[in-house]
């Protein structure tokens, strides 16, 4: 339910089936038992049979209901025309987040030019063999923008090489967004690069978990750079790692992200104990803010 009057219904096996329904339509769905025919349902609901038939036919178009019971079943596709890669570009990072999962952080530097060259070669051969139409890279780390020069050369080369074999190349940076300048912005816009940004809260809530190695917080820098991405028309989304240190700030963060009108998601921290009662309270508060906005 959304509220007392409206709810939603979806068939997860049928793309695009989500529908908002009112309380009368929900009563119809609740009354369906798999045995009663339309005429019988109409009598039970005191509803005109033709009106009921039109409603059920509309819902049947996206398999919310079926008259024959033969619902589409999810099936693994025999083949795919898209590939998605998460690329660990480097162990190097300019932040020192306590919950970082990279055990080799700041050991070694980055992917070598030789590996990047072989990667393009392998991509081209794979695309040709399997007739792939789209390849997407999510460039992560460490901090991938610390290696911008390398990817500045790679991305146009990969785009051209894959285009020659009929494949579109897309790219995203998964970044702490503390490294950004006009050159990176211009390059990102030219090559349709999107951004996934780590933001753990507003002000001190973010700074409690995401500090520079000097100990200084990074919120002011990230906040300003998110504004630059939005002003440049570059798609941006936010990921927040939820821990005891930033739980109480989730409400303020939720309002901020809704105001920016960008996608976001909250992920529970890995490898740390989280106050379950506080987690429930703060996430429920954040959800109430989302409901109000919707």
CORTA-V403351 format. One record per backbone hydrogen bond with DSSP energy under -1.0 kcal/mol. NH is the residue of the N-H (numbers start at 0). CO is the residue of the C=O. If there is no record, write none. Layout:
((NH:CO) (NH:CO))
//
This chain:
((1:5) (2:5) (6:20) (8:18) (13:10) (16:13) (18:8) (20:6) (22:4) (25:21) (26:22) (27:23) (28:24) (29:25) (30:26) (40:36) (41:37) (42:38) (43:39) (44:40) (46:41) (51:47) (52:48) (53:49) (54:50) (55:51) (56:52) (57:53) (58:54) (59:55) (62:59) (63:58) (70:68) (82:133) (84:135) (86:137) (88:86) (88:139) (90:108) (95:210) (99:96) (104:101) (105:90) (106:103) (110:88) (115:111) (116:112) (117:113) (118:114) (119:115) (120:116) (121:117) (122:118) (123:119) (124:120) (125:121) (126:122) (127:123) (128:124) (129:125) (130:126) (131:126) (132:80) (133:80) (134:167) (135:82) (136:169) (137:84) (138:171) (139:86) (142:91) (145:142) (146:143) (147:144) (150:146) (151:147) (152:148) (153:149) (154:150) (156:152) (157:153) (158:154) (159:155) (160:156) (161:157) (162:158) (163:159) (164:161) (165:162) (166:161) (167:132) (169:134) (171:136) (172:193) (173:138) (174:195) (184:180) (185:181) (186:182) (187:183) (188:184) (189:185) (190:186) (191:188) (192:187) (193:170) (194:234) (195:172) (196:236) (197:174) (198:238) (204:201) (206:202) (207:203) (208:205) (209:205) (211:215) (212:93) (214:211) (217:209) (221:217) (222:218) (223:219) (224:220) (225:221) (226:222) (227:223) (228:224) (229:225) (230:226) (231:227) (232:229) (233:228) (236:194) (237:262) (238:196) (239:264) (241:266) (245:242) (246:242) (248:245) (249:246) (252:248) (253:249) (254:250) (255:251) (256:252) (257:253) (258:254) (259:255) (260:256) (261:256) (264:237) (266:239) (268:241) (278:274) (279:275) (280:276) (281:277) (282:278) (283:279) (284:280) (285:281) (286:282) (287:283) (288:284) (289:285) (290:286) (291:287) (292:288) (293:289))
//
